[in-house]
Amino acid sequence: MQQPFRIGTRGSPLALWQAREVRRQLAQAHVLAEEGDASPFEIVPITTSGDRIQDRALLDAGGKGLFTKEIEEALLGGKIDCAVHSMKDMETAFPAGLEIGAVLERGDVRDAWISPKAPRLEDLPEGARVGTSSLRRKAQVLARRPDLEIVTFRGNVETRLAKLDEDLADGTLLAAAGLERLGRLDAATRLFPVGELLPAAAQGAIGIEIRRDDAHAQAMAGAVNHKPSAAAVAAERAFLEVLDGSCRTPIAALAVCEGPAALTLTGKVLSPDGKKIYDIRRSGDVAAPDELGRAAGAALKREAGEEFFAALRSAGEGPGI
């Protein structure tokens, strides 16, 4: 009997949904049974360091790579044939021998505002508490409302919603795509337009990571690659890599395909308190997304200046996702 195509994933409800969606699309693309005795697929849940660490912000423990380390080790060790990730959780550099084999069609890129007390962020009373573990969200919230108190929120979607029910904060922000995938979009009080709150690089995108020398996995994943989404994600990640290569700071980015050949990237870098903001908008060839992202990142880095990044390095800020 042929060995099943093993799909590695975190074990959270959202991660398992994403793995099942990858399985569904692979089965459809290759005309294979998705489930049952005849299914050639196996979903392999793997607990990561990021799942185990719940008592402090990830930036204090090593960054967002903690959500992928054990899964990538399993992939390199041949224990799984592909890994499914939220692309915004991935480091910009891959371990030697690994690559992204496909990006599924992207979901909603927006952030959701969730609060039982205020329909909008602007409606919160002075000094209210907003829960988030994201430096990007923290900086953009403080840029709009410097009077607010930011409290650290960790955990999966249901855990964060429960913390809100326990009155540990007056409001929080979550990715709309995650809420929608879990059938919890009804929990959102409001969806932020991207012009108000720019998303994280690769937010809403699901990626399939494979071994570079695995031709079978390349063929499997390649059939479900959504080229416009892959190009946008590549541009955003290249932008992030340039800005985060020597310093880690709150960064937001969104690339959008405009026609068959054009790609437009909007990017932003902020100080953690939201008092300093530098942004850029640049267009390029959809066939060269990495080039567009790197050029935009380099231009924004020059505009912000070395003093801006030196101050953040000395402050010891962590990755801004």
C-alpha positions as CSV (number, residue, x, y, z in Angstrom):
1,M,0.0,0.0,0.0
2,Q,1.3,3.4,-1.0
3,Q,2.3,5.7,1.9
4,P,-0.2,8.5,2.4
5,F,0.8,12.1,1.7
6,R,1.4,13.4,5.2
7,I,0.4,17.0,5.9
8,G,2.0,18.5,9.0
9,T,0.3,21.2,11.0
10,R,-0.1,22.8,14.4
11,G,-2.9,21.3,16.4
12,S,-4.9,24.4,17.1
13,P,-8.5,24.5,15.7
14,L,-7.5,27.2,13.1
15,A,-4.4,25.3,12.0
16,L,-6.4,22.1,11.6
17,W,-9.0,23.9,9.5
18,Q,-6.2,25.1,7.3
19,A,-4.7,21.7,6.9
20,R,-8.1,20.2,6.0
21,E,-8.6,23.0,3.4
22,V,-5.2,22.1,1.9
23,R,-6.2,18.4,1.8
24,R,-9.5,19.4,0.2
25,Q,-7.9,21.4,-2.5
26,L,-5.2,18.8,-3.2
27,A,-7.8,16.1,-3.5
28,Q,-9.8,18.2,-5.9
29,A,-6.9,19.2,-8.0
30,H,-5.5,15.6,-8.3
31,V,-8.9,13.9,-8.4
32,L,-8.2,11.9,-5.2
33,A,-10.4,10.8,-2.3
34,E,-10.2,13.5,0.5
35,E,-11.4,11.3,3.4
36,G,-12.2,7.7,4.2
37,D,-10.3,4.4,3.8
38,A,-9.4,5.3,0.2
39,S,-7.9,8.7,1.1
40,P,-4.2,9.0,0.3
41,F,-3.8,11.8,2.8
42,E,-2.9,11.9,6.5
43,I,-3.0,15.1,8.7
44,V,-0.2,15.0,11.3
45,P,-0.7,17.5,14.2
46,I,2.6,18.7,15.8
47,T,2.9,20.8,19.0
48,T,5.2,23.7,18.5
49,S,7.2,25.8,21.0
50,G,4.8,28.7,20.2
51,D,1.9,26.6,21.3
52,R,3.6,25.6,24.6
53,I,4.6,29.1,25.6
54,Q,1.6,30.9,26.9
55,D,2.9,32.9,29.8
56,R,4.8,35.7,27.9
57,A,4.9,37.5,24.6
58,L,6.5,35.6,21.8
59,L,9.0,38.4,21.2
60,D,10.5,37.6,24.7
61,A,10.8,33.9,23.8
62,G,12.3,34.0,20.3
63,G,9.7,35.3,17.9
64,K,7.2,33.9,15.4
65,G,9.6,31.1,14.2
66,L,8.5,29.3,17.4
67,F,5.3,28.4,15.5
68,T,7.2,26.6,12.7
69,K,10.4,25.1,14.2
70,E,9.2,21.7,15.2
71,I,7.1,21.3,12.0
72,E,10.0,22.2,9.8
73,E,12.2,19.7,11.7
74,A,9.7,17.0,11.0
75,L,9.6,18.0,7.3
76,L,13.4,17.9,7.0
77,G,13.4,14.6,8.8
78,G,11.0,13.0,6.4
79,K,8.3,12.5,9.0
80,I,5.8,14.6,6.9
81,D,5.7,15.4,3.2
82,C,4.5,19.0,3.5
83,A,3.7,21.6,6.1
84,V,0.8,23.9,6.2
85,H,1.4,27.3,7.8
86,S,-0.3,30.7,8.2
87,M,2.2,32.6,6.1
88,K,2.3,35.5,8.5
89,D,3.7,33.2,11.1
90,M,6.7,32.3,9.0
91,E,10.2,33.7,9.2
92,T,11.4,35.4,6.1
93,A,14.4,32.9,5.7
94,F,13.7,29.2,5.3
95,P,15.8,26.4,6.7
96,A,18.2,25.0,4.1
97,G,16.4,22.5,1.8
98,L,12.9,23.9,2.4
99,E,10.7,26.2,0.2
100,I,7.1,27.3,-0.3
101,G,5.5,25.0,-2.8
102,A,2.2,26.9,-3.0
103,V,0.1,29.7,-1.6
104,L,-3.6,29.1,-1.6
105,E,-6.0,31.9,-2.7
106,R,-5.8,34.5,0.0
107,G,-8.5,35.1,2.5
108,D,-9.6,38.4,4.1
109,V,-6.5,40.5,4.9
110,R,-8.3,42.8,7.3
111,D,-8.0,43.0,11.1
112,A,-11.2,42.7,13.1
113,W,-12.1,44.9,16.1
114,I,-13.9,43.0,18.9
115,S,-15.3,44.8,21.9
116,P,-18.5,44.4,24.0
117,K,-18.0,48.0,25.0
118,A,-17.3,50.1,22.0
119,P,-18.4,49.7,18.3
120,R,-15.2,51.4,17.2
121,L,-11.7,51.9,18.6
122,E,-12.4,55.6,18.7
123,D,-15.4,55.0,21.0
124,L,-13.4,53.5,23.8
125,P,-13.2,55.7,26.9
126,E,-9.8,57.3,27.8
127,G,-7.4,54.9,29.4
128,A,-9.3,51.8,28.2
129,R,-7.4,48.5,27.8
130,V,-6.8,46.9,24.4
131,G,-5.5,43.3,24.3
132,T,-2.9,42.2,21.7
133,S,0.5,40.5,21.5
134,S,1.2,42.1,18.1
135,L,3.6,45.0,18.0
136,R,2.2,46.0,14.6
137,R,-1.3,46.3,16.0
138,K,-0.1,47.9,19.2
139,A,1.7,50.6,17.3
140,Q,-1.1,51.4,14.9
141,V,-3.6,51.5,17.8
142,L,-1.5,53.9,19.8
143,A,-1.0,56.0,16.7
144,R,-4.8,56.5,16.7
145,R,-5.4,56.5,20.5
146,P,-2.2,57.2,22.5
147,D,-4.2,57.3,25.7
148,L,-5.1,53.6,25.6
149,E,-3.4,50.9,27.7
150,I,-2.1,47.8,25.7
151,V,-2.2,44.5,27.6
152,T,-0.7,41.3,26.3
153,F,-3.1,38.7,24.8
154,R,-1.8,35.3,23.8
155,G,-3.5,32.1,22.8
156,N,-5.8,30.8,20.0
157,V,-8.9,32.6,18.8
158,E,-11.2,31.1,21.4
159,T,-8.8,31.8,24.2
160,R,-8.5,35.4,23.3
161,L,-12.3,35.8,23.0
162,A,-12.6,34.1,26.4
163,K,-10.1,36.6,27.9
164,L,-12.3,39.4,26.5
165,D,-15.4,37.8,28.2
166,E,-13.4,37.7,31.4
167,D,-13.0,41.5,31.2
168,L,-9.2,41.3,30.9
169,A,-9.4,44.0,28.3
170,D,-12.1,46.3,26.8
171,G,-11.3,45.3,23.2
172,T,-9.0,43.2,21.1
173,L,-8.0,42.7,17.5
174,L,-7.9,39.5,15.5
175,A,-7.3,38.5,11.9
176,A,-10.7,38.5,10.1
177,A,-9.6,35.5,8.0
178,G,-9.1,33.4,11.1
179,L,-12.5,34.3,12.6
180,E,-14.1,33.5,9.3
181,R,-12.4,30.1,8.9
182,L,-13.6,29.1,12.4
183,G,-17.1,30.3,11.8
184,R,-16.7,33.1,14.3
185,L,-16.8,36.2,12.1
186,D,-20.0,37.1,14.0
187,A,-17.8,37.9,17.0
188,A,-16.3,40.9,15.1
189,T,-17.7,44.3,16.1
190,R,-16.1,45.9,13.1
191,L,-13.6,45.2,10.3
192,F,-10.9,47.7,9.9
193,P,-10.5,49.1,6.4
194,V,-6.8,48.5,5.4
195,G,-6.5,52.3,5.1
196,E,-7.1,52.6,8.8
197,L,-5.1,49.6,10.0
198,L,-2.6,48.0,7.6
199,P,-2.3,44.2,8.0
200,A,0.7,42.1,8.7
201,A,2.8,40.9,5.8
202,A,1.1,37.7,4.4
203,Q,-2.0,38.0,6.6
204,G,-4.8,35.8,5.5
205,A,-2.6,33.6,3.3
206,I,-2.0,29.8,3.8
207,G,1.2,28.4,2.6
208,I,2.4,24.8,1.8
209,E,6.0,24.2,2.7
210,I,7.9,21.4,1.0
211,R,11.4,19.9,0.7
212,R,13.2,21.5,-2.3
213,D,14.3,18.1,-3.6
214,D,10.9,16.4,-3.3
215,A,9.5,16.3,-6.9
216,H,6.3,14.5,-5.8
217,A,5.5,17.2,-3.2
218,Q,6.3,19.9,-5.7
219,A,3.8,18.5,-8.2
220,M,1.2,18.0,-5.5
221,A,1.5,21.5,-4.1
222,G,2.0,23.3,-7.5
223,A,-1.5,22.3,-8.6
224,V,-3.1,24.4,-5.9
225,N,-0.8,27.5,-6.1
226,H,-2.8,30.7,-6.6
227,K,-0.4,32.9,-8.5
228,P,-1.8,36.3,-7.7
229,S,-1.8,35.5,-4.0
230,A,1.7,34.0,-4.2
231,A,3.0,37.1,-5.9
232,A,1.5,39.5,-3.3
233,V,2.8,37.4,-0.4
234,A,6.3,37.3,-2.0
235,A,6.4,41.1,-2.3
236,E,5.3,41.6,1.3
237,R,7.8,39.1,2.7
238,A,10.6,40.6,0.7
239,F,9.6,44.0,2.1
240,L,9.6,42.6,5.6
241,E,13.0,40.9,5.1
242,V,14.7,44.2,4.2
243,L,13.3,46.1,7.1
244,D,13.7,43.3,9.7
245,G,17.1,42.1,8.6
246,S,19.0,44.3,11.0
247,C,16.2,45.4,13.3
248,R,12.9,44.1,14.5
249,T,10.1,46.6,14.6
250,P,6.3,47.1,13.9
251,I,5.9,46.5,10.2
252,A,2.8,46.3,8.0
253,A,2.5,45.5,4.4
254,L,-0.1,44.7,1.7
255,A,0.4,44.0,-2.0
256,V,-2.5,43.9,-4.4
257,C,-2.5,42.7,-8.0
258,E,-3.9,45.4,-10.3
259,G,-4.4,43.8,-13.6
260,P,-2.5,40.9,-15.1
261,A,0.9,42.6,-14.9
262,A,0.9,45.1,-12.1
263,L,1.5,44.7,-8.4
264,T,1.1,47.6,-5.9
265,L,2.7,47.4,-2.5
266,T,1.7,49.6,0.5
267,G,4.1,49.4,3.4
268,K,4.5,51.0,6.8
269,V,7.0,51.0,9.6
270,L,6.3,52.5,13.0
271,S,7.9,53.2,16.4
272,P,6.3,50.9,19.1
273,D,4.5,53.8,20.6
274,G,3.0,54.8,17.3
275,K,4.5,58.3,17.4
276,K,6.7,57.9,14.4
277,I,5.3,56.5,11.1
278,Y,6.9,56.0,7.8
279,D,5.0,54.7,4.8
280,I,5.4,53.9,1.1
281,R,3.4,52.9,-1.9
282,R,5.1,51.5,-4.9
283,S,4.1,49.5,-8.0
284,G,6.1,47.0,-10.0
285,D,5.9,43.9,-12.3
286,V,3.8,41.1,-10.9
287,A,6.4,38.7,-12.3
288,A,9.1,40.2,-10.1
289,P,7.4,40.5,-6.6
290,D,10.6,40.0,-4.7
291,E,12.3,42.9,-6.5
292,L,9.3,45.2,-5.7
293,G,9.3,44.3,-2.1
294,R,13.0,44.7,-1.6
295,A,13.0,48.1,-3.4
296,A,10.1,49.4,-1.3
297,G,11.8,48.2,1.9
298,A,15.1,49.8,1.0
299,A,13.4,53.1,0.1
300,L,11.5,53.1,3.4
301,K,14.6,52.2,5.3
302,R,16.4,55.2,3.8
303,E,13.5,57.5,4.6
304,A,13.3,56.4,8.3
305,G,17.0,56.7,8.7
306,E,19.6,54.8,10.7
307,E,18.8,56.7,13.9
308,F,15.2,55.4,13.9
309,F,16.4,51.8,13.7
310,A,19.3,52.3,16.1
311,A,16.9,53.6,18.7
312,L,14.7,50.5,18.3
313,R,17.8,48.2,18.5
314,S,18.9,49.8,21.7
315,A,15.3,49.4,23.1
316,G,15.4,45.7,22.4
317,E,12.1,45.6,20.5
318,G,11.0,42.2,19.1
319,P,9.5,41.1,15.8
320,G,6.6,43.3,14.8
321,I,3.9,41.1,13.2
